[in-house]
Amino acid sequence: MNSVVNLSIAGKSPVGEISFIDLKAQQQRIRPAIEKRLNKVLDHGRYIAGPEIDELEEQLAERTGATTVIACASGTAALIIPLLARGVGPGDAVFAPAFTYNATANAILLAGATPVFVDIDPNTFNIDPADLERRIAAVRAEGKLKPRAVIPVDLFGSPADYRTITAIAAREELFLLSDGAQSFGGELDGQEVGALAPATASSFFPGKALGAYGDAGAIFSRNSLDKERWASIRWHGTDETRKESVRVGFNGRMDSFQAAVLLEKLSIFDEERAARRRIAAEYDARLSEVAKPQAHIAGAQSGCAYYSLCVDNRDQMVARLKKLGIPTAIYYTTPLHLMPAFADYAPVNGLPVTEQTASEIFSLPMHPYLTPDQVDFICEAVVESAAPAD
């Protein structure tokens, strides 16, 4: 979920250079510790399947409450592996929102299944459970595809409505796979993302709240039986000897270097998440009267990977902020069902909420190293930019 449009470069402002995502400040803080971990990888030479992989999986499971965690090559691999393990494929319908990065739909198609796009809730920007039920009923009525799975997306870090979706999935006998690519660190009813669904895919793309220095991902499960199959698929479908293929798989492994980086970043993650949440709370308090920030369902706390809001004059707002040295991003200008690659799966009557949201949404700088003066400057600039021009 890394499609960034209109991302202005960090610019000068009265409060110094403002970065949309600041990886440099984070690296300066932990670089000696990261270098020490990387040197250990160089010393033992196990660049694939090094001890860092096992350590990372253990730490991720401990903090999220997941029974099983499998580190893998990317967030996309983390989506494909559980689908393959469940035998989701040709003739199967997989329901997913169209307001997300294209990896969600690509994973469905690469598994051989058919994506069925669902509209979103206008306030949370996450999949609308009511529209999900309508789409499932329509697929069953048509009879061409078998409803098989649903992939909610925790957009911008905010958990989807798993209470409702879990009930729908159970009733309809659907495999529930959470796309938590942006939501590591998010919570629902005190439970962290990673154990909110039977299976959860996460991305550690560098720009995420927990990011590697390259592509990386992980899959979380509440069922220990998933471990062997998932681990096999990520290693070309081989058995424990890694010599004989027992199922179809691919190269979905995480490098030891990436695990080493993630382990060190995990040590400061809670502190960084608290800073993100403080910034998001100030944005909410000061911008809600001039814009529509993302809402969260009751009992949910966002991982605050991104801070997104909707305004009527989005393009003018973005242009004004850029002149002031405030970088912005737009996730996403084009919903999946309107992209050429997925046009064959577009709903006949479109997805009105998704399309409206795509025309109004943009994201503000969000990272733990924004200073109070920078946050204040950003808020004042948004409020002033929302006012009608003289």
C-alpha positions in Angstrom: 0.0 0.0 0.0 2.6 2.4 -1.0 1.0 4.4 -3.9 1.8 8.0 -3.2 0.4 10.8 -5.4 1.2 14.5 -5.1 3.8 13.8 -2.4 5.7 17.1 -2.2 9.3 16.9 -1.0 10.1 18.0 2.4 10.1 21.8 2.3 11.4 24.8 4.3 8.9 26.5 6.6 9.1 28.9 9.6 9.4 25.8 11.8 12.1 24.1 9.8 12.0 21.3 7.2 8.9 19.2 7.6 9.0 15.6 6.3 6.0 13.6 5.4 7.7 10.5 6.9 11.1 11.0 8.6 13.2 7.9 8.5 16.4 9.9 8.9 15.7 11.1 12.4 14.7 7.6 13.4 17.9 6.2 11.9 20.1 8.7 13.7 18.6 7.6 17.0 19.2 3.9 16.6 21.9 3.6 13.9 24.7 2.3 16.2 22.3 -0.5 17.5 21.3 -1.4 13.9 24.8 -1.5 12.7 25.7 -3.9 15.6 22.8 -6.2 14.6 23.8 -6.0 10.9 27.4 -6.9 11.8 26.2 -10.0 13.6 24.5 -11.1 10.4 27.7 -10.5 8.5 29.6 -12.5 11.1 27.4 -15.6 11.1 26.7 -15.4 7.3 23.2 -16.8 7.4 21.7 -14.1 5.1 18.6 -16.3 4.6 17.0 -18.0 7.6 19.3 -16.5 10.1 18.6 -16.5 13.8 17.1 -13.0 13.5 14.1 -14.5 11.7 13.2 -16.8 14.6 13.8 -14.0 17.1 11.6 -11.6 15.1 8.8 -14.1 14.8 8.9 -14.8 18.5 8.8 -11.1 19.4 5.9 -10.4 17.0 3.9 -13.3 18.4 4.5 -12.2 22.0 3.5 -8.6 21.5 0.4 -9.3 19.4 -0.9 -12.5 21.1 -0.8 -14.4 17.8 -0.3 -18.1 18.0 1.9 -18.3 14.9 4.0 -15.7 13.1 5.8 -16.3 9.8 8.2 -13.7 8.5 8.1 -13.2 4.8 9.3 -11.2 1.9 6.6 -8.5 1.6 3.1 -7.5 2.5 2.0 -8.9 -0.8 3.6 -12.3 -0.1 1.8 -12.2 3.3 -1.5 -12.0 1.5 -0.8 -14.6 -1.1 0.6 -17.3 1.2 -2.6 -17.7 3.4 -4.8 -17.7 0.3 -2.7 -20.5 -1.3 -2.6 -22.4 2.0 -6.4 -22.4 2.1 -6.8 -23.5 -1.4 -8.5 -20.3 -2.6 -8.3 -20.2 -6.3 -10.3 -20.5 -9.6 -14.0 -20.2 -9.2 -13.7 -18.5 -5.8 -14.9 -15.0 -5.0 -12.8 -13.0 -2.6 -14.4 -9.8 -1.2 -12.3 -6.8 -0.6 -12.6 -3.0 -0.6 -11.6 -1.1 -3.7 -10.2 1.7 -1.6 -6.7 0.3 -0.9 -3.4 -0.3 -2.5 -3.4 -2.6 -5.5 -1.5 -5.4 -3.7 -4.8 -6.5 -2.2 -6.4 -7.2 -5.5 -3.2 -8.5 -7.1 -2.9 -11.1 -4.3 -6.4 -12.4 -5.0 -5.8 -12.7 -8.7 -2.3 -14.2 -8.3 -4.0 -16.9 -6.2 -6.3 -17.6 -9.1 -9.4 -16.2 -7.5 -11.8 -13.4 -8.5 -11.9 -10.1 -6.6 -15.4 -8.8 -5.7 -15.0 -5.1 -4.8 -17.0 -3.7 -1.8 -17.8 -0.1 -0.9 -16.4 1.6 2.2 -17.9 3.3 5.2 -17.9 7.1 4.6 -16.5 7.8 8.0 -13.9 5.0 8.8 -12.9 4.6 5.1 -12.8 0.8 5.8 -14.9 -1.9 4.2 -18.7 -1.4 4.8 -20.1 -4.6 6.4 -23.6 -3.8 5.1 -22.4 -3.6 1.5 -20.3 -6.7 2.1 -23.4 -8.6 2.9 -25.1 -7.3 -0.2 -22.2 -8.3 -2.4 -22.1 -11.8 -0.9 -25.8 -12.3 -1.6 -25.5 -11.0 -5.1 -22.6 -13.5 -5.9 -24.6 -16.4 -4.4 -27.7 -15.4 -6.5 -25.7 -15.2 -9.7 -24.2 -18.6 -9.1 -21.0 -18.2 -11.2 -18.6 -17.9 -8.3 -18.3 -19.5 -4.8 -18.0 -17.0 -2.0 -14.8 -18.1 -0.3 -13.0 -15.4 1.5 -13.1 -11.8 2.7 -10.1 -9.4 3.1 -10.9 -6.3 5.1 -8.2 -3.6 5.0 -7.2 -1.7 8.1 -6.8 1.5 6.2 -4.2 4.0 7.5 -3.8 1.9 10.6 -7.4 1.8 11.9 -8.8 -1.7 12.5 -11.8 -2.7 10.4 -15.1 -3.7 12.1 -14.0 -7.2 13.0 -16.8 -7.7 15.4 -19.4 -7.5 12.5 -17.2 -9.0 9.8 -16.2 -12.0 11.9 -19.9 -12.8 12.4 -20.6 -12.4 8.6 -17.6 -14.6 7.7 -18.7 -17.3 10.1 -22.3 -17.3 8.9 -21.2 -17.3 5.2 -18.4 -19.8 5.7 -15.7 -17.4 4.4 -12.0 -17.4 5.2 -11.3 -14.1 7.0 -7.9 -12.7 6.1 -7.1 -9.3 7.5 -5.0 -6.9 5.4 -3.1 -5.3 8.2 -0.4 -3.8 5.9 -0.8 -0.4 7.5 -2.1 -1.3 10.9 0.7 -2.8 12.9 0.3 -1.4 16.4 -3.5 -0.8 16.0 -5.8 -2.2 18.6 -9.4 -3.3 19.0 -10.9 -3.9 22.5 -7.4 -3.9 23.9 -6.2 -6.6 21.4 -3.5 -5.8 19.0 -3.7 -6.2 15.2 -2.3 -9.7 14.5 -4.8 -11.5 16.6 -8.1 -9.8 15.5 -8.7 -12.2 12.6 -7.9 -15.9 12.0 -5.1 -14.7 9.7 -3.5 -11.3 9.3 -1.0 -10.0 6.7 1.3 -7.2 7.6 3.8 -5.1 5.5 7.1 -3.8 6.8 7.7 -1.5 3.8 10.1 1.3 4.9 7.3 3.9 5.1 5.2 1.9 7.5 5.0 2.6 11.3 7.2 -0.4 11.7 9.3 -0.6 8.6 12.4 -2.4 7.4 15.1 -1.0 5.1 13.6 -2.8 2.1 10.7 -5.0 1.5 9.5 -7.3 4.3 6.3 -8.6 5.8 4.8 -11.1 8.2 1.7 -13.3 8.6 0.0 -13.7 11.9 -2.3 -16.6 12.8 -4.5 -17.7 15.7 -4.1 -21.3 14.7 -0.8 -23.1 15.2 -1.6 -25.5 12.4 -1.0 -22.7 9.9 2.7 -22.6 10.7 4.0 -25.6 8.8 2.0 -24.9 5.6 2.8 -21.2 5.6 6.5 -21.8 6.2 6.6 -24.3 3.4 4.9 -22.1 0.8 7.3 -19.2 1.5 10.2 -21.6 0.8 9.0 -22.8 -2.7 6.6 -25.3 -1.2 9.3 -27.5 0.2 9.2 -29.9 3.1 11.3 -29.5 6.3 14.5 -30.7 4.4 13.9 -27.9 1.9 14.8 -30.3 -0.9 11.5 -31.8 -2.0 8.4 -29.8 -3.0 5.3 -31.0 -1.3 3.0 -28.2 -2.5 3.1 -25.2 -4.8 5.0 -22.3 -3.3 7.4 -19.5 -4.2 10.3 -17.5 -2.8 8.6 -15.6 -0.1 11.4 -15.4 2.5 12.5 -12.5 4.5 16.2 -11.6 4.5 18.1 -11.8 7.8 19.2 -8.2 7.4 15.6 -7.0 7.3 14.8 -9.0 10.4 17.8 -7.4 12.2 16.5 -3.9 11.3 13.0 -4.7 12.5 14.2 -6.1 15.8 15.9 -2.9 16.6 13.0 -0.8 15.5 10.6 -2.9 17.7 12.6 -1.8 20.7 11.4 1.8 20.3 8.0 1.1 18.7 5.8 1.7 21.7 7.4 5.0 22.3 7.0 6.0 18.7 3.4 4.8 18.6 2.6 7.0 21.6 4.0 10.0 19.8 2.0 9.2 16.7 -1.2 9.0 18.7 -0.5 12.3 20.4 0.0 14.0 17.1 -3.2 12.3 15.6 -5.2 13.5 18.7 -4.1 17.1 18.1 -4.9 16.9 14.4 -8.3 15.6 15.3 -9.0 18.2 17.9 -8.0 21.2 15.7 -9.0 20.1 12.3 -12.4 18.4 12.8 -14.3 21.7 12.2 -12.8 22.3 8.8 -12.3 18.7 7.5 -13.5 15.2 8.1 -10.7 13.1 9.7 -10.9 9.3 9.6 -13.2 8.0 12.3 -12.5 4.8 14.2 -15.1 2.3 15.4 -15.8 2.1 19.1 -13.0 0.3 21.0 -10.5 0.8 18.2 -7.1 2.6 18.4 -5.2 3.3 15.2 -1.6 2.4 14.7 -1.4 5.8 13.0 0.6 4.8 10.0 -0.9 7.7 8.2 -3.2 10.6 9.1 -5.9 11.1 6.4 -8.8 13.5 6.1 -11.4 14.6 3.6 -12.0 18.2 2.4 -14.2 19.5 -0.4 -11.3 21.6 -1.9 -8.7 18.9 -1.7 -6.6 19.9 -4.7 -6.5 23.5 -3.7 -5.7 22.6 -0.1 -2.8 20.4 -1.2 -1.4 23.2 -3.4 -1.6 25.8 -0.7 0.1 23.5 1.9 2.9 22.7 -0.6 3.6 26.5 -1.0 4.0 26.6 2.8 6.5 23.8 2.8 4.1 21.2 4.1 4.3 17.9 2.2 1.1 15.8 1.6 0.1 12.6 0.0 -3.1 11.2 -1.6 -4.0 7.6 -0.8 -5.8 6.9 -3.2 -6.7 9.0 -6.2 -7.9 6.0 -8.2 -9.9 3.2 -6.6 -9.0 -0.3 -7.7 -12.2 -0.9 -9.7 -11.4 2.1 -11.9 -7.8 0.9 -12.7 -7.2 -0.8 -16.1 -5.8 -4.0 -14.5 -9.0 -4.6 -12.5 -11.7 -3.1 -14.9 -13.2 -6.5 -15.6 -14.2 -6.8 -12.0 -15.7 -3.3 -11.6 -19.3 -3.3 -10.1 -21.9 -2.3 -12.7 -23.1 0.6 -10.7 -19.7 1.6 -9.3 -18.9 2.2 -5.7 -20.2 5.7 -4.9 -18.7 6.2 -1.4 -15.3 4.9 -2.5 -15.3 7.2 -5.5 -16.5 10.3 -3.5 -13.8 9.7 -0.9 -11.1 9.3 -3.5 -11.9 12.8 -4.7 -11.7 14.4 -1.3 -9.0 12.6 0.7 -5.4 13.5 1.4 -2.8 12.8 4.1 -0.8 15.1 6.4 2.7 14.5 7.7 2.7 11.7 10.3 5.8 10.5 12.2 7.1 10.5 15.7 9.7 13.2 15.1 7.4 16.0 14.2 8.0 18.8 16.7 5.1 20.6 18.6 5.8 23.7 16.6 5.6 21.8 13.4 2.3 20.2 14.3 1.0 23.6 15.4 2.1 25.1 12.1 0.5 22.3 10.1 -2.8 22.7 11.9 -2.9 26.5 11.5 -2.1 26.1 7.8 -4.9 23.6 7.2 -7.4 25.8 9.0 -6.4 28.9 7.0 -6.3 27.0 3.7 -9.8 25.8 4.4 -11.1 29.3 4.5 -12.6 30.7 1.3 -10.2 32.7 -0.8 -10.8 36.5 -0.8 
